[in-house]
Amino acid sequence: MGDGMFRNVKKQRFTDKWAEVHRYQIQDIKFTMYLWQKSRLSLVGSGIVVALIVVALLAPHLPLYDPFQLNVLNRLLPPSGEHLCGTDQLGRDILTRMIHGSRISLMIGAMVVAISSLIGLVLGLMSGYFGGKIDEAIMRLTDMFFAFPRLVLAMAVAAALGPGINNTMLAIAVVSWPIYARLARAGALQIKNEIYVEAAKSIGASNMRTLFLHILPMILHVIVVQATLDMGGVILEAAGLSFIGLGAQPPSPEWGLMVSEGRHYIHMNWWVSTLPGMAIVVTALGFNLLGDGLRDIFDVRARR
């Protein structure tokens, strides 16, 4: 009977503790939504990004023109009810190509950010945690990458690899990881001497377990914010490489390539280059506003 009462008391304490944690989580979520709604620019950025993702996902199922269909009889038509954004020099519907191009831009941005953040995160954690010669070698390598303008270095890598979307993603990823390495290193240096990290090591936790289970979760929000801000920059860089012929190749409906193909008609047919260029600007702006909103939400001082 005594053992049964002890188990009941222990179970009740566990239930009460779980309920307390659940209430705290609910309050934290509510406060997060409050901070989110408090910033109108963050809401605008979220709306732009969500709308872009929805359009990109639904593009193959929307009642649109064929983005690759040529019709020289309809070339360079101005925006109208039949072609809302007009047609290009080959008679292709510009709105259709912009919508399908959003899939390419989002894919490039997501893949580049995933690859570069993963590389930078691993190298930065190792650099800050182990220190010594490992830290010196990794930081000097990042200094070498920071010594060159990012777009210029990406152009050099893309030129060496050859034109194409896959090579574009690889070229931008190669030059994008140092910022994540710096952020991860700073976080690891700050957290590795915390009491709970020392306690984990004292009971036999391995270095990898300490890095990825005790240090990584504490700096992950910084990486998420940087990745969100970086999405807009990556899309701009990919469009720039396509504009100069080192990125996507015709007849791909990539936004930078569309701007490049229409630049010869900009004086008389402004919509051919201007509208894809506006899509690039709005997308980059949306991700920047979203990143600013996430940074404000994760800011400890804002949550006090």
N, C-alpha and C positions, 0 to 999 in steps of 0.2 A: 504493500500500500504506500509506504514511504517512497519507494522508487517511482511509483506511478504519479504521486503528487509532484515529485521532483521533475519528472519529464513534462508534466503539464505546465509547471511554472516556467521551465526552460522554453517550452514551445510558445507560451504566452509572451515571454520576453522577446523571443525572436519575431513573433507576429507584430508586437508593438514597435520594435525597431524597424521592421520592414515598412510598416505604415508611416512611421516618421520620415523615412527616406523617401517614400512615395510622395508624401505631402511636400517635402522639400523640392523634389523634382518638378511637381506640378507648379509650385510657386516660381521656380526658376524659369520654366517654360513660359509662364504668363508674363514674367518680367522681361524675358527676351522679346516676346511679341510686342510688349509695350515700347521697348527701346527701338524695335524695328519700325513700328508705326509712327514713332516720334519723328523719324527722319523722312521727310517727303522725298528727298533725292534718292534715298535707299529704296523706297517703294517704286520710284520711277525706274531705277536700274533693275530691280527685280522683275518688274513688268516687261521691260525690254528683253531681258534674258529669257524669261519664261515664254514669251511670245515667239522669240526666235527659235527656241528648242521645239515648241509645238509645231511651228510651220515647217521646220526641217524634218520632223518625224512624219508629218502628214503629206509632205511634198509628193511622194509617188501616188497618193490616193486622191489628190485634188484634181478637179476638172480643168486641167491646164493644157496649153499647147505642148507639142513635142519640143523640148529645149534644143534639139539638134536638127530639126526640120528646116531646110532652106526653102525660101520663097522669094526669089528676086523681084517678083512683081510687087511685093509689099515692103521692099527695102526702105529704110529710113523714114517710116511713117511716124508722125508725131503722136504723142499720147492722145488717146481717144477712148470711146466707149468699148470698141472692139479690142484694142490693145492699150491697156491702162497706162503702161509706161512706154509705149511706142515700140518700134522695131529697130533692129540694128542694120548694119550695112549688108547683111545677107538675108534680111527678111525674117529673122528669128525674133520671137516675142521676148522682150527684155524682162518683163515681170516674171515670166516662167523661168528664165535663166537665172534671175536673181534668187528666186525661191530655191531652185535646185542647187545654186551655188552656196546657199547657206549651209547645206549639208557638208560641202567640202570644207568650208571655213571652220565650222564647228569641229569637224573631224581632225583637221590639222591642229587647231588650238588644243583640243583635249589630248591628243596623242603626244604633242610636244610637251605640254605641261606635265603629263603623267611621267614621261621618260625623264625629263630634266629634273623634276622634283624628286623622283626616286633616286637618281644618281647623286644629286646634291645632298639629299637627306642622309644617305648612307655615309658619304664621305665626310660631311659636316659633323655627324655624330661621332664617327671614329676620331676625327681630328680633335674635337673638344674633349672627348672622354679620355683618350689615351695620352694625348699631349706628346711632348718630346719630339723625336725625329719624324714620327707620323704626322703630327700637327704641322711641323715645319714644311715637310714635303707637300702636303695637300694645300696649305695656304700659299706657298710660292707658286703652285700650279694655278690656283685661282687668280693670283696677281697677274700671271701671264695673260689670262683670258680677259681680265679687266683692263689690261693695257691697250686693248684694241676696241674701237667702237663696235658694238654688238652687231649692227646691221652689216658693217663692212666685213667683219669676220665671217658672218653667215654667207655673204656673197662669195667670199673666197672658197669656203667649204662647198657651197652649192656648185660653183664653177668647176671645182675639182671632181665632184661626184657626177655632174651632168644634170640637165634639166629633168623635171618630173616631180610629182607630188610627194612620193616617198622620199626622194633625196632632199626635197625642201624641208620636210619634217625632221629628217635626220640632221640637216645642216643647222636648223634653228635650235634643236635640242642640244646639240654639241656646245653651242655658245650660251645657253640659257641656264645651265646648272649651277654656275658659281654663286649666284645670289642666294640660292637655296642652301648651298654649303655654308655660306657665311652666317645665315640665320640659324641653321642647325647647330653650328659650332658655338655661337653665342649662347644659345639656349642650353647646350650641354655643359658649357663652362659654368653657367650660373646654377644649374640644378645638381650637378654631380656631387657636390659637397653638402647637399641637404641631408637632414637627419634620417629621413625615411630611406634614402638611397644607401647611406652608410649602414643602416639596419639590414637592408636587403642583402648587401654584400657580406655582412657579418654572419648571416645564417647560411651562407654558402651559395648565394645566387651567382651564376656565371656572368661574365661580362656582356654576352649577347642578351641574356635575360634582363640584366639591369638596363641595358641600352634601350631595348625595344618594348619592355613592359613597364619600366619605371621612369625613364627620361623622355622617350618619344611621345607618350600621351600628353605630357605637360607642355610640349612645344608644337604640337600638331596644329593648334589653332593659328599660330603664326604662319605656318606653311600654307594652310588653307587660304588665308587672306592674301598672301603673296601670289598663290596660284590663280586666284580669281582676278587679281589685278593684272597678272601676266597674260591672261587669256586675250585681252584686248590688244596688248602689244604684239603677241605672237600672230594674231590675225592680220595686224598691220604689216608686220615683217613678211609674212607669207604673200600678202598682196603686193608688197614692194618687189619681192623676188620674181613674182609672176609678171609684174609690169615690165621688168627689164629682160624678160625671157628666160630666167633661171628657175622658174617655178612651174606651175601648171602649163600645159601645152594645149593648143587648139585641138579639138573644138570644145574643150572643157569649159563649163560655165562658171569658172572661178572668178570672183569679183575683181581682183587685181588684173587678171587677163582681160576681162571685159572693159575695164578702164583703158588698158593699153590699146586694145583693138579699136576703141572709139575715139582715141585722141586726135586722129586725123580729121574727124568730122565735128570737132567740138565747136567750131565757129558758127556753123550753119545748123547743126543738129545736136544741140547741147545735151539732150536726154541720153544719148548713147553712152557717154562717159560719166555724166553728172550723177545719174540715179544709182549706178553701182557704187560710185564713190561715196554717196550719201549713206548707202547701206553699210559700208565699212566704218564710217564715222559713227553712226548710230550704234552699231554693235560694240565698237571699242568704248564708247561712252557708257553704254549699259553695263558692261563688265567693270569699268572703273567705278561707277556709282555703287554697284553691288559690293565690290571690294571695300569701298569706304564704309558702307553700312556694316559689313561683317567686322571690320576693324573697330568700329565704335561699340558694337555689341560685345566683342571679346575684351574690350578695355576694362581692366579691373576697376579703375577709378569711376567709370560710368556706371558700374553695377553696384556701387556702394550706396 
